[in-house]
Amino acid sequence: MPNILAIETSAELASCALLAGDNVIVRSTPGVRSHSQSVLPMVQELLKEAGIALADCDAIAFGAGPGSFTGVRTACGVAQGLAYGARLPVLPLVTLEAMAEACRAATGADEVLAVLDARMGEVYWAQYRFDGGKWLEVLAPALSAPQDVAPLAAEGLRACGNGFAEYADAFAGKPFAQAALPGIVPHARELALLARGALAAGKGVPAAQAQPLYLRNKVAYTSAERQAINQASAQASAAARAGT
């Protein structure tokens, strides 16, 4: 069984998980502004708890988005830095699919609509079907106003995501929003589980080729964002070379 490190910072909750054989151990911390400072300490704690070094991992997964522009870039930068220093492949994974996996674990649903708050009056959303031991895209990740979310009708469809809490009025009265689970957000725990199949399917890429998934354009980083991302990546690379 592979050892896979997963990093998720696309939303308010930063989390890291380590899939070690059949076990998944996790760490998390709130506060998007501190994500770049919180990830490496969590990684070090996970490796210490598992009793392994970063070099013992088979891959590093990260939440590639959609999500916070700075958050997904931070996760990508840290994953790239760690993977480059340790000579490991990187697995960019879709955050909305991780939410679907969390919904399936909570409800047993095989048809899931994931809706994530995108701020600025918009949501990221996608529809998935679990079939043959893997998730299939029914509707690919999209960005829209909450009232424009339009899943395809499917028996047993369950919805999840903080978009339902943030834009409750827009979703009021819509059948697919009934019994939605608003507490589900992207988490490294589900990324680690999804990463096992992604690695087996040969979806790992070299560190330099890993890229976030952006659905909303942004012209440029602020100087503070650029500094935080670059610092996090550099620290990750140094930590990897030092054996974390």
Contacts in CASP RR format, 6 or more apart in sequence:
PFRMAT RR
TARGET T0000
AUTHOR 0000-0000-0000
METHOD contacts of the structure
MODEL  1
MPNILAIETSAELASCALLAGDNVIVRSTPGVRSHSQSVLPMVQELLKEA
GIALADCDAIAFGAGPGSFTGVRTACGVAQGLAYGARLPVLPLVTLEAMA
EACRAATGADEVLAVLDARMGEVYWAQYRFDGGKWLEVLAPALSAPQDVA
PLAAEGLRACGNGFAEYADAFAGKPFAQAALPGIVPHARELALLARGALA
AGKGVPAAQAQPLYLRNKVAYTSAERQAINQASAQASAAARAGT
1 21 0 8 1.000
1 22 0 8 1.000
1 196 0 8 1.000
2 19 0 8 1.000
2 21 0 8 1.000
2 57 0 8 1.000
2 58 0 8 1.000
2 59 0 8 1.000
2 196 0 8 1.000
2 199 0 8 1.000
3 18 0 8 1.000
3 19 0 8 1.000
3 20 0 8 1.000
3 21 0 8 1.000
3 50 0 8 1.000
3 52 0 8 1.000
3 56 0 8 1.000
3 57 0 8 1.000
3 58 0 8 1.000
4 18 0 8 1.000
4 19 0 8 1.000
4 57 0 8 1.000
4 58 0 8 1.000
4 59 0 8 1.000
4 60 0 8 1.000
4 61 0 8 1.000
4 91 0 8 1.000
4 192 0 8 1.000
4 195 0 8 1.000
4 196 0 8 1.000
4 199 0 8 1.000
5 16 0 8 1.000
5 17 0 8 1.000
5 18 0 8 1.000
5 19 0 8 1.000
5 43 0 8 1.000
5 46 0 8 1.000
5 47 0 8 1.000
5 54 0 8 1.000
5 57 0 8 1.000
5 59 0 8 1.000
5 60 0 8 1.000
5 61 0 8 1.000
5 82 0 8 1.000
5 192 0 8 1.000
6 16 0 8 1.000
6 17 0 8 1.000
6 18 0 8 1.000
6 19 0 8 1.000
6 60 0 8 1.000
6 61 0 8 1.000
6 62 0 8 1.000
6 63 0 8 1.000
6 93 0 8 1.000
6 188 0 8 1.000
6 189 0 8 1.000
6 191 0 8 1.000
6 192 0 8 1.000
6 195 0 8 1.000
7 15 0 8 1.000
7 16 0 8 1.000
7 39 0 8 1.000
7 43 0 8 1.000
7 60 0 8 1.000
7 61 0 8 1.000
7 62 0 8 1.000
7 63 0 8 1.000
7 75 0 8 1.000
7 78 0 8 1.000
7 79 0 8 1.000
7 188 0 8 1.000
7 191 0 8 1.000
8 14 0 8 1.000
8 15 0 8 1.000
8 16 0 8 1.000
8 17 0 8 1.000
8 62 0 8 1.000
8 63 0 8 1.000
8 75 0 8 1.000
8 95 0 8 1.000
8 98 0 8 1.000
8 186 0 8 1.000
8 187 0 8 1.000
8 188 0 8 1.000
8 191 0 8 1.000
9 15 0 8 1.000
9 32 0 8 1.000
9 35 0 8 1.000
9 39 0 8 1.000
9 63 0 8 1.000
9 68 0 8 1.000
9 71 0 8 1.000
9 72 0 8 1.000
9 74 0 8 1.000
9 75 0 8 1.000
9 78 0 8 1.000
10 63 0 8 1.000
10 65 0 8 1.000
10 66 0 8 1.000
10 67 0 8 1.000
10 68 0 8 1.000
10 71 0 8 1.000
10 72 0 8 1.000
10 75 0 8 1.000
10 95 0 8 1.000
10 186 0 8 1.000
11 32 0 8 1.000
11 67 0 8 1.000
11 68 0 8 1.000
11 95 0 8 1.000
11 116 0 8 1.000
11 117 0 8 1.000
11 162 0 8 1.000
11 185 0 8 1.000
11 186 0 8 1.000
12 30 0 8 1.000
12 31 0 8 1.000
12 32 0 8 1.000
12 185 0 8 1.000
13 28 0 8 1.000
13 29 0 8 1.000
13 30 0 8 1.000
13 31 0 8 1.000
13 185 0 8 1.000
13 186 0 8 1.000
13 187 0 8 1.000
14 28 0 8 1.000
14 29 0 8 1.000
14 30 0 8 1.000
14 31 0 8 1.000
14 32 0 8 1.000
14 34 0 8 1.000
14 35 0 8 1.000
14 38 0 8 1.000
14 39 0 8 1.000
14 42 0 8 1.000
15 26 0 8 1.000
15 27 0 8 1.000
15 28 0 8 1.000
15 29 0 8 1.000
15 42 0 8 1.000
15 187 0 8 1.000
15 188 0 8 1.000
15 189 0 8 1.000
16 26 0 8 1.000
16 27 0 8 1.000
16 28 0 8 1.000
16 39 0 8 1.000
16 42 0 8 1.000
16 43 0 8 1.000
16 46 0 8 1.000
16 188 0 8 1.000
17 24 0 8 1.000
17 25 0 8 1.000
17 26 0 8 1.000
17 27 0 8 1.000
17 46 0 8 1.000
17 187 0 8 1.000
17 188 0 8 1.000
17 189 0 8 1.000
17 191 0 8 1.000
17 192 0 8 1.000
18 24 0 8 1.000
18 25 0 8 1.000
18 26 0 8 1.000
18 46 0 8 1.000
18 47 0 8 1.000
18 49 0 8 1.000
18 50 0 8 1.000
18 57 0 8 1.000
18 192 0 8 1.000
19 192 0 8 1.000
19 193 0 8 1.000
19 195 0 8 1.000
19 196 0 8 1.000
20 50 0 8 1.000
20 52 0 8 1.000
23 50 0 8 1.000
24 189 0 8 1.000
24 192 0 8 1.000
24 193 0 8 1.000
25 46 0 8 1.000
25 49 0 8 1.000
25 50 0 8 1.000
26 46 0 8 1.000
26 187 0 8 1.000
26 188 0 8 1.000
26 189 0 8 1.000
27 42 0 8 1.000
27 45 0 8 1.000
27 46 0 8 1.000
28 42 0 8 1.000
28 187 0 8 1.000
28 188 0 8 1.000
29 38 0 8 1.000
29 42 0 8 1.000
32 68 0 8 1.000
32 70 0 8 1.000
32 71 0 8 1.000
35 70 0 8 1.000
35 71 0 8 1.000
35 74 0 8 1.000
35 75 0 8 1.000
36 74 0 8 1.000
36 78 0 8 1.000
36 228 0 8 1.000
36 229 0 8 1.000
36 231 0 8 1.000
36 232 0 8 1.000
37 232 0 8 1.000
39 74 0 8 1.000
39 75 0 8 1.000
39 78 0 8 1.000
39 232 0 8 1.000
39 236 0 8 1.000
40 78 0 8 1.000
40 232 0 8 1.000
40 235 0 8 1.000
40 236 0 8 1.000
40 239 0 8 1.000
43 54 0 8 1.000
43 82 0 8 1.000
43 239 0 8 1.000
43 244 0 8 1.000
44 239 0 8 1.000
44 244 0 8 1.000
47 53 0 8 1.000
47 54 0 8 1.000
47 244 0 8 1.000
53 243 0 8 1.000
53 244 0 8 1.000
54 82 0 8 1.000
54 86 0 8 1.000
54 88 0 8 1.000
54 239 0 8 1.000
54 240 0 8 1.000
54 243 0 8 1.000
54 244 0 8 1.000
55 86 0 8 1.000
55 243 0 8 1.000
57 86 0 8 1.000
57 88 0 8 1.000
58 88 0 8 1.000
58 89 0 8 1.000
58 199 0 8 1.000
59 83 0 8 1.000
59 88 0 8 1.000
59 89 0 8 1.000
59 90 0 8 1.000
59 91 0 8 1.000
59 195 0 8 1.000
59 199 0 8 1.000
59 204 0 8 1.000
60 79 0 8 1.000
60 82 0 8 1.000
60 83 0 8 1.000
60 86 0 8 1.000
60 88 0 8 1.000
60 89 0 8 1.000
60 90 0 8 1.000
60 91 0 8 1.000
61 79 0 8 1.000
61 90 0 8 1.000
61 91 0 8 1.000
61 92 0 8 1.000
61 93 0 8 1.000
61 191 0 8 1.000
61 192 0 8 1.000
61 194 0 8 1.000
61 195 0 8 1.000
61 198 0 8 1.000
62 75 0 8 1.000
62 76 0 8 1.000
62 78 0 8 1.000
62 79 0 8 1.000
62 90 0 8 1.000
62 91 0 8 1.000
62 92 0 8 1.000
62 93 0 8 1.000
62 191 0 8 1.000
62 210 0 8 1.000
63 72 0 8 1.000
63 75 0 8 1.000
63 92 0 8 1.000
63 93 0 8 1.000
63 94 0 8 1.000
63 95 0 8 1.000
63 98 0 8 1.000
63 186 0 8 1.000
63 191 0 8 1.000
64 72 0 8 1.000
64 75 0 8 1.000
64 76 0 8 1.000
64 92 0 8 1.000
64 93 0 8 1.000
64 94 0 8 1.000
64 95 0 8 1.000
64 210 0 8 1.000
64 211 0 8 1.000
64 212 0 8 1.000
64 213 0 8 1.000
65 72 0 8 1.000
65 94 0 8 1.000
65 95 0 8 1.000
65 96 0 8 1.000
65 124 0 8 1.000
65 141 0 8 1.000
65 186 0 8 1.000
65 212 0 8 1.000
65 213 0 8 1.000
65 214 0 8 1.000
66 72 0 8 1.000
66 94 0 8 1.000
66 95 0 8 1.000
66 96 0 8 1.000
66 116 0 8 1.000
66 118 0 8 1.000
66 124 0 8 1.000
66 141 0 8 1.000
66 143 0 8 1.000
66 213 0 8 1.000
66 214 0 8 1.000
66 215 0 8 1.000
66 216 0 8 1.000
67 95 0 8 1.000
67 116 0 8 1.000
67 118 0 8 1.000
67 124 0 8 1.000
67 186 0 8 1.000
69 214 0 8 1.000
69 216 0 8 1.000
69 218 0 8 1.000
70 221 0 8 1.000
70 225 0 8 1.000
70 228 0 8 1.000
70 229 0 8 1.000
72 95 0 8 1.000
72 212 0 8 1.000
72 213 0 8 1.000
72 214 0 8 1.000
73 212 0 8 1.000
73 221 0 8 1.000
73 225 0 8 1.000
73 229 0 8 1.000
74 228 0 8 1.000
74 229 0 8 1.000
74 232 0 8 1.000
75 212 0 8 1.000
76 92 0 8 1.000
76 210 0 8 1.000
76 211 0 8 1.000
76 212 0 8 1.000
77 229 0 8 1.000
77 232 0 8 1.000
77 233 0 8 1.000
77 236 0 8 1.000
78 232 0 8 1.000
78 233 0 8 1.000
78 236 0 8 1.000
79 90 0 8 1.000
79 207 0 8 1.000
79 210 0 8 1.000
79 236 0 8 1.000
80 90 0 8 1.000
80 207 0 8 1.000
80 208 0 8 1.000
80 210 0 8 1.000
80 233 0 8 1.000
80 236 0 8 1.000
80 237 0 8 1.000
81 207 0 8 1.000
81 233 0 8 1.000
81 234 0 8 1.000
81 236 0 8 1.000
81 237 0 8 1.000
81 240 0 8 1.000
82 88 0 8 1.000
82 236 0 8 1.000
82 237 0 8 1.000
82 239 0 8 1.000
82 240 0 8 1.000
82 244 0 8 1.000
83 89 0 8 1.000
83 90 0 8 1.000
83 207 0 8 1.000
83 210 0 8 1.000
83 240 0 8 1.000
84 207 0 8 1.000
84 208 0 8 1.000
84 237 0 8 1.000
84 240 0 8 1.000
85 237 0 8 1.000
85 240 0 8 1.000
85 241 0 8 1.000
86 240 0 8 1.000
86 241 0 8 1.000
86 243 0 8 1.000
88 207 0 8 1.000
89 199 0 8 1.000
89 204 0 8 1.000
89 205 0 8 1.000
89 206 0 8 1.000
89 207 0 8 1.000
90 204 0 8 1.000
90 205 0 8 1.000
90 206 0 8 1.000
90 207 0 8 1.000
90 209 0 8 1.000
90 210 0 8 1.000
91 195 0 8 1.000
91 198 0 8 1.000
91 199 0 8 1.000
91 203 0 8 1.000
91 204 0 8 1.000
91 205 0 8 1.000
92 205 0 8 1.000
92 210 0 8 1.000
92 211 0 8 1.000
92 212 0 8 1.000
92 213 0 8 1.000
93 191 0 8 1.000
93 194 0 8 1.000
93 195 0 8 1.000
93 198 0 8 1.000
94 126 0 8 1.000
94 141 0 8 1.000
94 213 0 8 1.000
95 116 0 8 1.000
95 124 0 8 1.000
95 186 0 8 1.000
96 114 0 8 1.000
96 116 0 8 1.000
96 124 0 8 1.000
96 125 0 8 1.000
96 126 0 8 1.000
96 128 0 8 1.000
96 141 0 8 1.000
96 186 0 8 1.000
97 114 0 8 1.000
97 126 0 8 1.000
97 128 0 8 1.000
97 135 0 8 1.000
97 194 0 8 1.000
98 186 0 8 1.000
98 187 0 8 1.000
98 190 0 8 1.000
98 191 0 8 1.000
98 194 0 8 1.000
99 112 0 8 1.000
99 114 0 8 1.000
99 116 0 8 1.000
99 160 0 8 1.000
99 161 0 8 1.000
99 184 0 8 1.000
99 185 0 8 1.000
99 186 0 8 1.000
99 190 0 8 1.000
100 112 0 8 1.000
100 114 0 8 1.000
100 126 0 8 1.000
100 128 0 8 1.000
100 130 0 8 1.000
100 135 0 8 1.000
100 160 0 8 1.000
101 135 0 8 1.000
101 190 0 8 1.000
101 193 0 8 1.000
101 194 0 8 1.000
102 160 0 8 1.000
102 184 0 8 1.000
102 187 0 8 1.000
102 189 0 8 1.000
102 190 0 8 1.000
103 109 0 8 1.000
103 112 0 8 1.000
103 114 0 8 1.000
103 158 0 8 1.000
103 159 0 8 1.000
103 160 0 8 1.000
103 181 0 8 1.000
103 184 0 8 1.000
104 110 0 8 1.000
104 112 0 8 1.000
104 130 0 8 1.000
105 190 0 8 1.000
106 160 0 8 1.000
106 181 0 8 1.000
106 184 0 8 1.000
107 158 0 8 1.000
107 181 0 8 1.000
109 156 0 8 1.000
109 157 0 8 1.000
109 158 0 8 1.000
110 129 0 8 1.000
110 130 0 8 1.000
110 131 0 8 1.000
110 156 0 8 1.000
111 127 0 8 1.000
111 128 0 8 1.000
111 129 0 8 1.000
111 130 0 8 1.000
111 138 0 8 1.000
111 154 0 8 1.000
111 155 0 8 1.000
111 156 0 8 1.000
111 157 0 8 1.000
111 158 0 8 1.000
112 127 0 8 1.000
112 128 0 8 1.000
112 129 0 8 1.000
112 130 0 8 1.000
112 157 0 8 1.000
112 158 0 8 1.000
112 159 0 8 1.000
112 160 0 8 1.000
113 125 0 8 1.000
113 126 0 8 1.000
113 127 0 8 1.000
113 128 0 8 1.000
113 149 0 8 1.000
113 151 0 8 1.000
113 157 0 8 1.000
113 158 0 8 1.000
113 159 0 8 1.000
113 160 0 8 1.000
113 176 0 8 1.000
114 125 0 8 1.000
114 126 0 8 1.000
114 127 0 8 1.000
114 128 0 8 1.000
114 159 0 8 1.000
114 160 0 8 1.000
114 161 0 8 1.000
114 184 0 8 1.000
115 123 0 8 1.000
115 124 0 8 1.000
115 125 0 8 1.000
115 146 0 8 1.000
115 149 0 8 1.000
115 159 0 8 1.000
115 160 0 8 1.000
115 161 0 8 1.000
115 162 0 8 1.000
115 163 0 8 1.000
115 164 0 8 1.000
115 180 0 8 1.000
116 123 0 8 1.000
116 124 0 8 1.000
116 125 0 8 1.000
116 161 0 8 1.000
116 162 0 8 1.000
116 163 0 8 1.000
116 185 0 8 1.000
116 186 0 8 1.000
117 123 0 8 1.000
117 161 0 8 1.000
117 162 0 8 1.000
117 163 0 8 1.000
117 166 0 8 1.000
117 167 0 8 1.000
118 124 0 8 1.000
118 143 0 8 1.000
118 215 0 8 1.000
118 216 0 8 1.000
121 145 0 8 1.000
121 146 0 8 1.000
121 167 0 8 1.000
122 143 0 8 1.000
122 144 0 8 1.000
122 145 0 8 1.000
122 146 0 8 1.000
122 216 0 8 1.000
123 143 0 8 1.000
123 144 0 8 1.000
123 145 0 8 1.000
123 146 0 8 1.000
123 149 0 8 1.000
123 163 0 8 1.000
123 166 0 8 1.000
123 167 0 8 1.000
124 141 0 8 1.000
124 142 0 8 1.000
124 143 0 8 1.000
124 215 0 8 1.000
125 139 0 8 1.000
125 141 0 8 1.000
125 142 0 8 1.000
125 144 0 8 1.000
125 149 0 8 1.000
125 151 0 8 1.000
126 137 0 8 1.000
126 139 0 8 1.000
126 140 0 8 1.000
126 141 0 8 1.000
126 142 0 8 1.000
127 137 0 8 1.000
127 138 0 8 1.000
127 139 0 8 1.000
127 151 0 8 1.000
127 152 0 8 1.000
127 154 0 8 1.000
127 157 0 8 1.000
128 135 0 8 1.000
128 136 0 8 1.000
128 137 0 8 1.000
128 138 0 8 1.000
129 135 0 8 1.000
129 136 0 8 1.000
129 138 0 8 1.000
129 154 0 8 1.000
130 136 0 8 1.000
134 197 0 8 1.000
135 194 0 8 1.000
138 151 0 8 1.000
138 152 0 8 1.000
138 154 0 8 1.000
139 151 0 8 1.000
139 152 0 8 1.000
141 213 0 8 1.000
141 215 0 8 1.000
142 215 0 8 1.000
143 215 0 8 1.000
143 216 0 8 1.000
145 170 0 8 1.000
146 163 0 8 1.000
146 167 0 8 1.000
146 170 0 8 1.000
146 171 0 8 1.000
147 170 0 8 1.000
149 171 0 8 1.000
151 157 0 8 1.000
151 159 0 8 1.000
151 176 0 8 1.000
157 176 0 8 1.000
158 179 0 8 1.000
158 180 0 8 1.000
158 181 0 8 1.000
159 176 0 8 1.000
159 177 0 8 1.000
159 179 0 8 1.000
159 180 0 8 1.000
159 181 0 8 1.000
160 180 0 8 1.000
160 181 0 8 1.000
160 182 0 8 1.000
160 183 0 8 1.000
160 184 0 8 1.000
161 180 0 8 1.000
161 181 0 8 1.000
161 182 0 8 1.000
161 183 0 8 1.000
161 184 0 8 1.000
161 185 0 8 1.000
162 182 0 8 1.000
162 183 0 8 1.000
162 184 0 8 1.000
162 185 0 8 1.000
163 171 0 8 1.000
163 182 0 8 1.000
164 171 0 8 1.000
164 177 0 8 1.000
164 180 0 8 1.000
164 182 0 8 1.000
165 182 0 8 1.000
165 183 0 8 1.000
171 177 0 8 1.000
171 180 0 8 1.000
198 204 0 8 1.000
221 229 0 8 1.000
END
